[in-house]
Amino acid sequence: MIRLTTVLAFPLIVIIACLTPASGQQSPSGAVPIGTSSALSTETGGREKGALETLKTLIKEETGLNCTIESQKDWKELINGLEKGIFKIGVFQGFEYAWAQEIQPKLKPLALGINVNRYPVVYIITAKSSPATNFAGLRGQSISIPTQGQPVLRLFVDHEAKAAGAATDSFFSKVVTNQGSEDALDDVVDGVVQVVVADRPAIEVYKRRKPGRFNKLKEVGVSQPLPPPVIAYNPDQLDTGTKKQFEQGMFGANRRERGQSVLALFRMTSFEPIPQDFEKVVADTRKTFPTPGK
């Protein structure tokens, strides 16, 4: 299991996009053009540049390919880039893919980025001594939304706050967003904040590492299974042969020691092909979290 204290701030989308070959046309520099739906990192300056250069070296060693990664303003802009052929591959947060597919039905999933569990589940956690028994009972309290996995964590918190009749920032007295999951869970135990949102792998690690402190916590909310990050493509822009090559390179990444080490740094354990129940999970996600603007 991954130690939360050693996880870099780079999102998993960087490594998902680059460890595998893309198709057809490449950028003028000879690098494979990849689009992402969000910023590449919460870090800035030399640390980001150094980590990215190390990653690009690994990509070259594993695949023989260079790549360029261009972050788009949002998932809608990425859809547009895929439709126009600016990008051959797009990397979405799972819930963004659910929205994107409704707007652009021809968009197809190519692979999933997995962190231990195939489908992320998000939990709302508070102290066992708290009188709250559900999300509504947390009104006016302080919450920590860890930086690790924040997009899907924030999605669930925003949804639950809206269901309770308020925006997240007004439902809670304070929203902390600059912590890792382990520190955030510790802060609930210590009374620094009253609520934390965390995904299943983070909670499982905490339970194993700190069972006594874990027993001082309780769950007051849980999400349905959600799609993990999705590597997607437009069939009009990716030929069958390249698609097969892409899949073969991706699914073998965790079988190599070096690949395992890099995956672990990004809270990743494997890439997986698309399972039979994936479309149902996507449809259920859209039902609970409707596509913005639809």
For each residue, the residues with C-beta under 8 A, 3 or more apart:
1: 116 201 204 205 208
2: 6 7 115 201 205 264 267 269
3: 6 7 205
4: 7 148 180 181 182 202 205 206
5: 180 182
6: 2 3 265
7: 2 3 4 148 180 265 266 267
8: 43 51 265 266
9: 41 42 43 147
10: 14 15 40 41 43 48 51 52 55 265 266
11: 14 38 40 41 42 266
12: 15 16 113 115 229 266 267 268
13: 16 17 36 37 38 40 91 93 113 229
14: 10 11 17 18 36 40 41 52 55 69 266
15: 10 12 18 19 55 262 263 266 268
16: 12 13 19 20 91 111 113 229 231 250 268 271
17: 13 14 20 34 36 67 69 89 91 231
18: 14 15 34 55 56 59 67 69
19: 15 16 58 59 62 63 249 250 253 259 262 271
20: 16 17 63 111 231 246 247 249 250 253 271
21: 32 63 65 242 245 246 249
22: 26 32 33 34 65 67 88 89 238 242 246
23: 88 89 237 238 239 242 243 245 246
24: 88 237 238 239 242
25: 85 88
26: 22 29 30 31 32 33
27: 30 31 32 33 68
28:
29: 26 66 68
30: 26 27 66
31: 26 27 65 66 67 68
32: 21 22 26 27 65 66 67 68 88 89
33: 22 26 27 67 68 70 86 87 88
34: 17 18 22 67 68 69 70 87 88 89 90 91
35: 69 70 71 72 78 81 82 86 87 89 90 91
36: 13 14 17 40 69 70 71 72 78 90 91
37: 13 72 74 75 77 78 90 91 92 93 96
38: 11 13 71 72 74 93 151
39: 42 71
40: 10 11 13 14 36 48 52 69 71
41: 9 10 11 14 44 48 51 52
42: 9 11 39 147
43: 8 9 10 47 48 51
44: 41 47 48
45: 48 49
46: 49 50
47: 43 44 50 51
48: 10 40 41 43 44 45 51 52
49: 45 46 52 53
50: 46 47 53 54
51: 8 10 41 43 47 48 54 55
52: 10 14 40 41 48 49 55 56
53: 49 50 56 57
54: 50 51 57 58
55: 10 14 15 18 51 52 58 59 262
56: 18 52 53 59 60 66 67
57: 53 54 60 61
58: 19 54 55 61 62 258 259 262
59: 18 19 55 56 62 63 65 66 67
60: 56 57 63 64 65 66
61: 57 58 258
62: 19 58 59 249 253 256 258 259
63: 19 20 21 59 60 249
64: 60
65: 21 22 31 32 59 60
66: 29 30 31 32 56 59 60
67: 17 18 22 31 32 33 34 56 59
68: 27 29 31 32 33 34
69: 14 17 18 34 35 36 40
70: 33 34 35 36 81 87
71: 35 36 38 39 40
72: 35 36 37 38 75 77 78 81
73: 77
74: 37 38 77 78
75: 37 72 78 79 92 93 96 97 99 100
76: 79 80 100 103
77: 37 72 73 74 80 81
78: 35 36 37 72 74 75 81 82 87 90 92 100
79: 75 76 82 83 90 100 103 104 107
80: 76 77 83 84
81: 35 70 72 77 78 84 86 87 90
82: 35 78 79 85 86 87 90 104 107 232 233 234 237
83: 79 80 104 234
84: 80 81
85: 25 82 88 234 236 237
86: 33 35 81 82
87: 33 34 35 70 78 81 82 90 237
88: 22 23 24 25 32 33 34 85 233 237 238
89: 17 22 23 32 34 35 110 231 232 233 238 246
90: 34 35 36 37 78 79 81 82 87 107 231 232 233
91: 13 16 17 34 35 36 37 229 230 231 232
92: 37 75 78 96 97 100 229 230 232
93: 13 37 38 75 96 97 151 152 229 230
94: 97 98 120 152 226 227 228 229 230 285
95: 98 99 151 152 155 226 227 285 289
96: 37 75 92 93 99 100
97: 75 92 93 94 100 101 107 109 227 230 232 282
98: 94 95 101 102 227 282 283 285 286 289 291
99: 75 95 96 102 103 286 291 292
100: 75 76 78 79 92 96 97 103 104 107 232
101: 97 98 104 105 107 282
102: 98 99 105 286 291 294
103: 76 79 99 100 291 294
104: 79 82 83 100 101 107 234
105: 101 102
106: 234 235 236
107: 79 82 90 97 100 101 104 232 233 234
108: 232 233 234 235
109: 97 112 230 231 232 274 278
110: 89 230 231 232 233 243 246 247 274
111: 16 20 230 231 246 247 250 251 271 272 273 274
112: 109 118 227 228 229 230 231 271 272 273 274 275 278
113: 12 13 16 228 229 230 231 268 271
114: 117 118 228 268 269 270 271 272
115: 2 12 120 199 201 228 267 268 269
116: 1 200 201 204 269
117: 114 120 121 200 201
118: 112 114 228 272 275
119: 225 226 227 228 281
120: 94 115 117 149 152 199 200 223 225 226 227 228
121: 117 199 200 222 223 224 225 226
122: 152 153 156 197 198 199 222 223 226
123: 197 198 199 200 203 219 221 222 223
124: 135 138 156 157 160 195 196 197 219 220 221 222
125: 185 188 195 196 197 198 203 217 218 219 220
126: 130 132 138 141 188 194 195 196 217 218 220
127: 130 188 189 191 194 216 217 218
128: 215 216 217 218
129: 216
130: 126 127 137 194 218 220
131: 137
132: 126 137 138 141 220
133: 137 220
134: 137 220 221
135: 124 138 160 161 163 164 220 221
136: 139 164
137: 130 131 132 133 134 220
138: 124 126 132 135 141 143 171 172 194 195 220
139: 136 164 166 171 172
140: 172 173
141: 126 132 138 172 173 194 195
142: 172 173 174 175 176 193 194 195
143: 138 157 168 172 174 175 176 193 194 195 196 197
144: 175 176 177 179 184 187 188 193 195 196 197
145: 150 153 154 157 175 176 177 184 196 197
146: 149 150 153 177 179 180 181 183 184 196 197 198 202
147: 9 42 150 177 178 179 180
148: 4 7 180 181 202 267
149: 120 146 152 153 181 198 199 202 267
150: 145 146 147 153 154 177
151: 38 93 95 154 155
152: 93 94 95 120 122 149 155 156 199 226
153: 122 145 146 149 150 156 157 197 198 199
154: 145 150 151 157 158 168
155: 95 151 152 158 159 289
156: 122 124 152 153 159 160 197 223
157: 124 143 145 153 154 160 161 168 197
158: 154 155 161 162 167 168
159: 155 156 162 163 288 289
160: 124 135 156 157 163 164 221
161: 135 157 158 164 166 167 168 171 172
162: 158 159 165 166 167
163: 135 159 160
164: 135 136 139 160 161 171
165: 162
166: 139 161 162 170 171
167: 158 161 162 170 171
168: 143 154 157 158 161 171 172 175
169: 172 175
170: 166 167
171: 138 139 161 164 166 167 168
172: 138 139 140 141 142 143 161 168 169 175 195
173: 140 141 142
174: 142 143 193
175: 142 143 144 145 168 169 172
176: 142 143 144 145 179 184 187 193
177: 144 145 146 147 150
178: 147
179: 144 146 147 176 183 184 187
180: 4 5 7 146 147 148 183 184
181: 4 146 148 149 184 185 196 198 199 202 203 205 206
182: 4 5 185 186 202 205 206 209
183: 146 179 180 186 187
184: 144 145 146 176 179 180 181 187 188 193 196 198
185: 125 181 182 188 189 196 198 202 203 206 213 214 217
186: 182 183 189 190 192 210 213
187: 144 176 179 183 184 190 191 192 193 196
188: 125 126 127 144 184 185 191 192 193 194 195 196 217
189: 127 185 186 213 216 217
190: 186 187
191: 127 187 188 194
192: 186 187 188
193: 142 143 144 174 176 184 187 188 196
194: 126 127 130 138 141 142 143 188 191
195: 124 125 126 138 141 142 143 144 172 188
196: 124 125 126 143 144 145 146 181 184 185 187 188 193
197: 122 123 124 125 143 144 145 146 153 156 157
198: 122 123 125 146 149 153 181 184 185 202 203 206
199: 115 120 121 122 123 149 152 153 181 202 203
200: 116 117 120 121 123 203 204
201: 1 2 115 116 117 204 205 267
202: 4 146 148 149 181 182 185 198 199 205 206
203: 123 125 181 185 198 199 200 206 207 214
204: 1 116 200 201 207 208
205: 1 2 3 4 181 182 201 202 208 209
206: 4 181 182 185 198 202 203 209 210 213 214
207: 203 204 210 211 214
208: 1 204 205 211
209: 182 205 206
210: 186 206 207 213 214
211: 207 208 214 215
212: 215 216
213: 185 186 189 206 210 216 217
214: 185 203 206 207 210 211 217
215: 128 211 212
216: 127 128 129 189 212 213
217: 125 126 127 128 185 188 189 213 214
218: 125 126 127 128 130
219: 123 124 125 222
220: 124 125 126 130 132 133 134 135 137 138
221: 123 124 134 135 160
222: 121 122 123 124 219
223: 120 121 122 123 156 226
224: 121 284 285 288
225: 119 120 121 281 284
226: 94 95 119 120 121 122 152 223 281 285
227: 94 95 97 98 112 119 120 230 278 281 282 285
228: 94 112 113 114 115 118 119 120
229: 12 13 16 91 92 93 94 112 113
230: 91 92 93 94 97 109 110 111 112 113 227
231: 16 17 20 89 90 91 109 110 111 112 113 250 271
232: 82 89 90 91 92 97 100 107 108 109 110
233: 82 88 89 90 107 108 110 237 238 243
234: 82 83 85 104 106 107 108 237 238
235: 106 108 238
236: 85 106
237: 23 24 82 85 87 88 233 234
238: 22 23 24 88 89 233 234 235 242 243 246
239: 23 24 242 243
240: 243 244
241: 244 245
242: 21 22 23 24 238 239 245 246
243: 23 110 233 238 239 240 246 247
244: 240 241 247 248
245: 21 23 241 242 248 249
246: 20 21 22 23 89 110 111 238 242 243 249 250
247: 20 110 111 243 244 250 251 273
248: 244 245 251 252
249: 19 20 21 62 63 245 246 252 253
250: 16 19 20 111 231 246 247 253 271
251: 111 247 248 270 271 272 273
252: 248 249 255 256 259
253: 19 20 62 249 250 256 259 263 270 271
254: 259 260 263 269 270 271
255: 252 259
256: 62 252 253 259 260
257: 260 261
258: 58 61 62 261 262
259: 19 58 62 252 253 254 255 256 262 263
260: 254 256 257 263 264
261: 257 258 264 265
262: 15 19 55 58 258 259 265 266
263: 15 253 254 259 260 266 268 269 270
264: 2 260 261 267 268 269
265: 6 7 8 10 261 262
266: 7 8 10 11 12 14 15 262 263
267: 2 7 12 115 148 149 201 264
268: 12 15 16 113 114 115 263 264 271
269: 2 114 115 116 254 263 264
270: 114 251 253 254 263
271: 16 19 20 111 112 113 114 231 250 251 253 254 268
272: 111 112 114 118 251 275
273: 111 112 247 251
274: 109 110 111 112 278
275: 112 118 272 278
276:
277: 280 281
278: 109 112 227 274 275 281 282
279: 282 283
280: 277 283 284
281: 119 225 226 227 277 278 284 285
282: 97 98 101 227 278 279 285 286
283: 98 279 280 286 287
284: 224 225 280 281 287 288
285: 94 95 98 224 226 227 281 282 288 289
286: 98 99 102 282 283 289 290 291
287: 283 284 290
288: 159 224 284 285
289: 95 98 155 159 285 286
290: 286 287 294
291: 98 99 102 103 286 294
292: 99
293:
294: 102 103 290 291
